[in-house]
């Protein structure tokens, strides 16, 4: 995994403009929105030292997705959130679990946080499966207002004491 760069725009477009990848968001991104997404990640690196990272297949050197840690909030409470998104062609190959484990290891052992959150839309069965495979436990739900809509999210949480690499 590595930091995203401006050269990764085509790969981000492949993910963020794919209806199947973006179904839980209920929309795809325009080219301008993808550029803004990338700029947001670059600013996160600069401001917080973390953000979504490009996940690169070591065999092919192809970007297969993005995984990382971001500061977010649930109902006004700041949280450290694990996020992951893969190209549709890379689903089911284990990249989300492998990359997420590296991020969790960093969060717990380098950032020394006690909890990492994974807010997930109820409809996003693949992300729920990934979170549960990693050992996250569902501890509640909340409504996130996004893109003019109220969207129910499940709150998955992992405690540092429960993390196993």
C-alpha positions as CSV (number, residue, x, y, z in Angstrom):
1,X,0.0,0.0,0.0
2,X,1.2,3.5,-0.7
3,X,-0.1,7.1,-0.7
4,X,-2.3,8.1,-3.6
5,X,-0.9,10.5,-6.2
6,X,-2.4,12.6,-9.0
7,X,-1.3,9.8,-11.4
8,X,-3.9,7.5,-9.7
9,X,-6.9,9.4,-11.0
10,X,-7.8,6.9,-13.7
11,X,-7.8,4.0,-11.2
12,X,-10.0,6.1,-8.8
13,X,-12.4,6.8,-11.7
14,X,-12.6,3.1,-12.3
15,X,-13.9,2.6,-8.7
16,X,-15.8,5.8,-8.0
17,X,-17.6,5.8,-11.4
18,X,-18.6,2.1,-11.3
19,X,-22.3,1.6,-10.3
20,X,-21.6,-1.8,-8.8
21,X,-18.8,-0.5,-6.6
22,X,-20.7,2.6,-5.5
23,X,-24.1,1.0,-4.9
24,X,-24.0,1.7,-1.1
25,X,-23.4,5.4,-1.9
26,X,-26.4,5.4,-4.2
27,X,-24.6,7.3,-6.9
28,X,-21.4,7.4,-8.9
29,X,-19.0,10.3,-9.0
30,X,-18.4,12.8,-11.8
31,X,-14.9,13.4,-13.0
32,X,-14.8,16.6,-10.9
33,X,-16.0,14.7,-7.8
34,X,-13.2,12.1,-8.3
35,X,-10.7,14.8,-8.5
36,X,-12.0,16.3,-5.3
37,X,-11.9,12.9,-3.6
38,X,-8.2,12.6,-4.6
39,X,-7.4,16.1,-3.4
40,X,-9.2,15.3,-0.1
41,X,-6.9,12.3,0.4
42,X,-3.8,14.3,-0.3
43,X,-4.9,17.0,2.2
44,X,-5.5,14.2,4.8
45,X,-2.0,13.0,4.4
46,X,-0.7,16.5,4.9
47,X,-3.0,17.4,7.8
48,X,-3.3,14.2,9.8
49,X,-0.7,11.8,8.4
50,X,-3.3,9.2,7.4
51,X,-5.9,8.7,4.7
52,X,-7.0,6.2,2.1
53,X,-4.0,4.4,0.4
54,X,-3.6,2.9,-3.0
55,X,-3.6,-0.9,-2.7
56,X,-1.2,-2.3,-5.3
57,X,-1.1,-6.0,-6.4
58,X,2.6,-6.9,-5.9
59,X,2.4,-9.4,-8.8
60,X,0.9,-7.1,-11.4
61,X,1.8,-3.6,-10.0
62,X,-1.9,-2.7,-10.7
63,X,-3.9,-0.6,-8.3
64,X,-6.7,-2.9,-7.1
65,X,-8.4,-0.5,-4.6
66,X,-8.0,1.9,-1.8
67,X,-7.9,1.1,2.0
68,X,-7.0,3.3,4.9
69,X,-7.7,5.1,8.1
70,X,-9.5,8.4,8.3
71,X,-10.8,10.6,11.1
72,X,-14.6,10.8,11.0
73,X,-17.5,11.3,13.3
74,X,-20.5,9.5,14.5
75,X,-23.2,11.8,15.8
76,X,-20.6,14.5,16.6
77,X,-18.1,12.1,18.3
78,X,-14.7,11.9,16.6
79,X,-13.7,8.4,15.6
80,X,-10.9,6.7,13.7
81,X,-12.5,4.9,10.8
82,X,-11.3,2.0,8.6
83,X,-12.5,2.4,5.1
84,X,-12.0,0.1,2.1
85,X,-13.1,0.1,-1.6
86,X,-11.9,-2.3,-4.3
87,X,-12.3,-2.4,-8.1
88,X,-15.1,-4.8,-9.0
89,X,-12.6,-7.0,-10.8
90,X,-10.7,-7.5,-7.5
91,X,-13.6,-8.5,-5.3
92,X,-13.3,-11.7,-3.4
93,X,-9.5,-12.0,-3.7
94,X,-8.6,-11.1,-0.1
95,X,-7.2,-7.7,-0.7
96,X,-9.7,-5.9,1.7
97,X,-8.9,-8.2,4.6
98,X,-5.1,-8.2,4.0
99,X,-5.0,-4.4,3.6
100,X,-7.3,-3.7,6.5
101,X,-5.2,-5.9,8.8
102,X,-2.2,-3.7,8.0
103,X,-4.2,-0.5,8.7
104,X,-5.5,-1.9,12.0
105,X,-2.0,-2.9,13.0
106,X,-0.9,0.7,12.3
107,X,-3.8,2.1,14.2
108,X,-3.4,0.0,17.3
109,X,0.4,-0.2,17.5
110,X,1.7,3.0,15.9
111,X,-1.2,5.5,16.6
112,X,-2.0,3.7,19.9
113,X,-5.7,4.1,19.6
114,X,-8.1,1.9,21.7
115,X,-10.8,1.5,19.1
116,X,-11.3,1.6,15.3
117,X,-14.7,2.0,13.7
118,X,-16.2,0.8,10.5
119,X,-19.6,2.4,9.8
120,X,-21.3,0.4,7.1
121,X,-24.5,0.7,5.2
122,X,-26.9,-2.1,6.1
123,X,-27.2,-3.0,2.4
124,X,-23.4,-3.4,2.0
125,X,-23.2,-7.1,2.7
126,X,-19.7,-7.5,1.3
127,X,-18.3,-4.8,3.6
128,X,-20.2,-6.3,6.6
129,X,-18.6,-9.7,5.8
130,X,-15.1,-8.2,5.6
131,X,-15.6,-6.3,8.9
132,X,-16.8,-9.5,10.6
133,X,-14.0,-11.6,9.1
134,X,-11.6,-9.0,10.6
135,X,-13.2,-9.4,14.0
136,X,-15.3,-6.2,14.2
137,X,-18.4,-6.4,16.3
138,X,-21.6,-4.5,15.4
139,X,-22.4,-2.2,18.4
140,X,-25.2,0.0,17.1
141,X,-26.5,2.1,14.3
142,X,-26.9,5.7,13.3
143,X,-28.3,7.8,10.5
144,X,-25.8,9.7,8.4
145,X,-27.0,12.5,6.2
146,X,-25.2,12.3,2.9
147,X,-26.0,13.7,-0.6
148,X,-29.4,15.0,0.5
149,X,-30.5,11.6,2.0
150,X,-30.6,10.0,5.5
151,X,-28.7,6.7,5.3
152,X,-28.8,4.1,8.0
153,X,-25.3,2.8,9.0
154,X,-24.4,0.0,11.2
155,X,-21.6,0.8,13.7
156,X,-18.9,-1.9,13.7
157,X,-16.1,-1.5,16.3
158,X,-12.9,-3.3,17.0
159,X,-11.2,-2.9,20.4
160,X,-7.4,-3.0,20.5
161,X,-7.4,-5.9,22.9
162,X,-9.4,-8.0,20.3
163,X,-7.0,-7.4,17.4
164,X,-5.0,-10.3,16.1
165,X,-2.7,-9.8,13.1
